[in-house]
Amino acid sequence: MKVFTSIELSVFAKPEEDVEKLKQGLLALVPFDPAEENVELRDKKATGFNDRTIHVFDITLTKDRHVNAFVESFLAKLNAQQRGQLVDETESRLDNELVFFVRIDKDLWANDRIVQLTDSGACYHLKFSVASFPRRREIAQDIVTKVFKPA
């Protein structure tokens, strides 16, 4: 059963941060070689406060096998407490477009490859587009709960 139609991963890199380390951290979240699978890592540049250049790296997974591989890999990185937290917070993490948002701590992942859920802005953003048919919030919540339910 298809549970997500796409997954978007992104990270913001400020000038004072190690841009390459954050980019490699984003690539490390993906359980396959994006280049071999023709999945593009985009580097958008934005201008922040005081005309500082901020890199916005993002990857979008749309093929079922890529989405499924990512979900399986990501679930393996979460402990039961984290999965329970995501289930408990499903209501607030699911937007009106049925996109489920997860943030993981940027420094812990980039430096130590540790997944720690966070509400801070210093994070890797994960956006799971829920495959809900019919497109109703209740159905999407049930799908997210089933996927992230602690084993």
C-alpha positions in Angstrom: 0.0 0.0 0.0 1.3 3.4 -1.0 1.5 5.6 2.1 3.5 8.7 0.8 3.4 10.2 -2.6 6.6 12.1 -2.1 9.2 13.1 0.5 11.1 16.4 0.5 14.3 16.8 2.5 15.9 20.1 3.0 18.5 22.0 5.1 19.5 25.7 5.4 23.2 26.5 5.6 24.2 29.9 6.9 27.5 31.4 6.0 29.1 30.7 9.4 28.1 27.0 9.2 30.1 24.2 7.4 28.1 24.2 4.2 29.7 21.0 2.8 29.1 19.1 6.1 25.4 20.0 6.0 25.1 19.0 2.4 26.7 15.7 3.1 24.3 15.3 6.1 21.4 15.7 3.7 22.8 13.1 1.3 23.4 10.7 4.3 19.7 10.8 5.1 19.0 9.1 1.7 19.6 5.4 1.8 20.9 5.2 -1.8 23.2 7.1 -4.0 21.1 10.0 -5.4 23.5 10.5 -8.4 23.1 6.8 -9.4 19.4 7.0 -9.1 19.1 10.4 -11.0 17.7 12.2 -7.9 18.8 15.8 -7.9 20.4 17.6 -5.0 19.4 21.2 -5.5 21.4 24.1 -4.1 19.3 27.3 -4.0 20.8 30.4 -2.7 18.8 33.0 -0.7 19.7 36.3 0.7 19.2 36.6 4.5 19.6 39.4 6.9 22.4 41.8 6.2 22.7 40.4 2.7 24.1 37.1 3.9 24.0 34.2 1.4 22.2 31.2 2.7 22.3 27.9 0.9 19.1 25.9 0.8 19.8 22.3 -0.1 16.9 20.0 -1.0 16.1 16.6 -2.4 12.7 15.5 -3.5 11.8 11.8 -3.7 8.9 10.9 -5.9 9.5 7.4 -7.2 7.8 4.7 -5.1 11.0 2.7 -4.6 12.9 5.8 -3.4 10.1 6.9 -1.1 9.7 3.4 0.4 13.5 3.0 0.8 13.7 6.3 2.6 10.7 5.5 4.9 12.2 2.1 5.9 15.6 3.7 6.5 14.2 6.6 8.5 12.0 4.4 10.7 15.1 2.3 11.5 16.8 5.4 12.8 14.0 6.3 15.2 13.7 4.7 18.7 10.3 3.7 20.1 10.0 6.9 22.1 10.6 9.1 19.0 8.1 7.1 17.0 5.6 7.4 19.8 6.2 11.2 19.9 5.5 11.5 16.2 2.3 9.5 16.6 1.2 11.7 19.6 1.9 14.9 17.6 0.3 13.7 14.3 -2.4 16.3 14.6 0.0 19.3 14.9 2.5 17.9 12.3 0.0 17.4 9.6 -1.0 20.5 7.5 -4.1 21.2 5.4 -2.4 19.8 2.3 -1.8 16.5 4.1 1.9 17.0 4.4 3.4 15.5 7.6 6.4 17.5 8.9 9.4 16.2 10.8 12.4 18.2 12.0 15.6 16.6 13.1 18.4 18.4 14.9 20.9 19.8 12.4 24.1 19.6 14.5 23.5 16.1 15.9 22.8 14.7 12.5 25.5 16.5 10.6 28.2 15.8 13.2 27.2 12.4 14.7 24.5 11.0 12.5 22.1 10.9 15.5 18.4 11.5 14.8 16.9 13.8 17.5 13.5 15.3 16.9 13.4 19.0 17.4 11.1 22.0 17.1 14.0 24.3 16.6 14.7 26.0 13.3 18.3 24.6 13.2 17.2 21.4 11.6 16.8 19.1 8.6 13.3 19.4 7.4 11.4 16.3 6.2 8.1 16.7 4.5 6.1 13.5 3.9 3.2 14.0 1.4 0.6 11.5 2.7 -1.2 9.3 0.0 -4.7 9.6 1.4 -7.6 8.4 -0.8 -10.0 10.0 -0.4 -8.0 13.1 0.6 -9.3 13.5 4.1 -7.4 14.6 7.2 -8.7 11.7 9.3 -7.5 9.1 6.8 -4.1 10.8 6.5 -3.8 10.8 10.3 -4.6 7.1 10.4 -1.9 6.4 7.8 0.8 8.4 9.6 -0.2 6.7 12.9 0.2 3.2 11.3 3.5 4.1 9.7 5.2 5.6 12.8 3.5 3.5 15.5 6.2 2.1 17.8 7.0 -1.6 17.0 
